[in-house]
Amino acid sequence: MIITSFSSFLQQAQPSPRGGGFISVLIPFILVFVIFYLLIIMPSRKKQKRHQQMVEELKPGDKVVTSGGIYGTVMGVQKDKIELKIAANVKIDITKNAVGAILSQKKPEK
């Protein structure tokens, strides 16, 4: 009995000879890619652009925290690095991408 039911199951599971075509096989893959793009790639790009814009707007006097958890004040901004004052007479150079957040920005003088 088990063998006959398993045999009938295998016969039903065989693909139909109607030939679905290349497009019908490709549609599920396209849908998965679109969903993947909308849920993962697009928000990640937006976050990266916001971070890049935040880093580009840094200027001396801004108080920041690095991604490693170091609090400091920006003393100088160069093309690819920032001079950060973390204590009295203690300055370190970090990459711009290491800035995690701006705590307060220095107000521009009028």
Order of alpha helices (4+ residues) and beta strands (2+ residues): alpha-alpha-alpha-beta-beta-beta-beta-beta
